[in-house]
């Protein structure tokens, strides 16, 4: 069924064995070297004008997220208001990239951000476990898209991936991409913490891109290990190599566990020095984070006033 | 670039450099009997940092006599007592590491990132490591009661001034020897600061003596009749001279000389990490590393892919002010070295190799050389044979593991090599065939005090570091 792969790699997804051969033929990842590189980029010293630039850029890349069982339309409305105007005391603060909610909250989110640049993203496909029949996942996606979601964050079937059933995972992504139609962009979540090896993360990245992902995303934020500098660096290398081979550019979204401005800047340094300015834009790079935004806002206020304010000078949600 | 990093310079206020330095003999700073002074400059700016004494033969004699006198008491101390001094020195180095890192960067030109994160932690680690051995020499495998040699004359190079000092002094003191050390002509300052640390640690007078000066000072030290051991790290040419001088005497000798390390990348290598390893192998300390991976041997089938990745990566290297925390590539140590690099690179071009450098703006003052890559290099080219000691990588190709080994070993040197492959059995098979003192697998330029270091062929003989490093200072 697969036609999603770019022309240059069309043969790869022809069968289970060609896909397996391709994914296992990708260059290996040396964990020690990968982590050392990520750590060394983490020591870049970012100050003054560069810091101000990075903070605004990071704010504009945030997918402001609420993914709780206790979410209410009221909560989503206030989240939307915050996404549009993160800091009412300083109207030069950029809006965030999107608000990210469960499918049933899409209408509320859509209404909350109406008239702004803020997109509505929805974690469809039986998030976060993904343990539902494909028909259910596709229905989930269609509901969200019909309700106006601009972006769909899908989880892959990690069980199938770990069982080596790559074509199943691939075909599922293709089906979801189809369900997204022409309007919604698709982010594919690998749950890197459950894939356990870097080699698997590289294979999953290529698998996602071959199946037509617009974004590849580290994790759901619901497991112990989420986005790390190392797994994000690895995914950046994957999108860079994919574009070199096919001409198709894919976005990257680290999600979960990024809480401070310092951390966010380290990720931006990774982007800057791995894939460069082509990805330094919220169309191609996002932060999946809920608590990060407030720290960014406090750091921004500090740069503007020379003083630290405090948690009560930014809104709780 | 959209994301430009603002300058992040480390403050130099933390280091207090005196306008002039004497020699450190018998626990005191003293004038040279000749009264001659040399200048040491910052390679990044050509600013004169300080003046220091040009030690002559008479000064060397004074220092050796002080060391000889101190030897009696020092060697008679229980190992555990010597260990206390070494531990104390190690701790003071840690406490003063920021100051020493800034000093080393000013005097040597290497980035603060490297002095702060590599040099200084290793310097302290070497003193800690050999402090641990001082009372365990009976268990080192050199007999029940191995004896020190006496007075060691040590000459260290300018590429890692303080680290090479640590490699030399820590094992010498741990084993009960006393030392006279001559730092390099262009980078004497950290050794003089180390002299101050010895005083701070209360080290008995005369155990460590520092005699600064140029090659003449070193020659006088090596030729002095009352030293028992010569340890030298530096160029192969000088090493050969020293070997001639020492020949026929009873002095023990270890030499750590030049290198032309092969970094072998097989087609199943982890490419992204191999690229980092290649960069670290040749551009660490501007390539001024004797064990630099200056010959890249890449399997022909992945040549294009690897070179494309490498060039892209080189384009992100940041060259400039070594005190800036974001600088990756600093200054070349001296004008003389810059001239040597330049002439060898011109030779490479004239012999038909293809030269490439990333777009790179060089500062207007100081000694600078852009990271450089040569492709179409053959074994017959000068740049594939001679040590350049600068940020210049020669790329060669191979088709089979046997060819890789043959090319890697086809050099007059044999200090280091690297192997990049995801296949463990290949790492072991190839490493066993390489004639090099250190073989790194899936990494490069990693150092540890517990690991011996030294060369084959014209890269010298003897081992420093680890248990093996003790042997060079013991009568075994």
Interface residues (C-beta under 8 A of the other chain):
Chain A: X27 X28 X29 X30 X32 X33 X34 X36 X37 X43 X44 X45 X46 X47 X48 X49 X50 X51 X53 X54 X57 X237 X244 X268 X269 X272 X273 X276 X277 X280
Chain B: X1 X2 X3 X4 X5 X6 X7 X8 X113 X117 X268 X269 X270 X271 X272 X273 X276 X277 X308 X316 X325 X326 X422 X442 X443
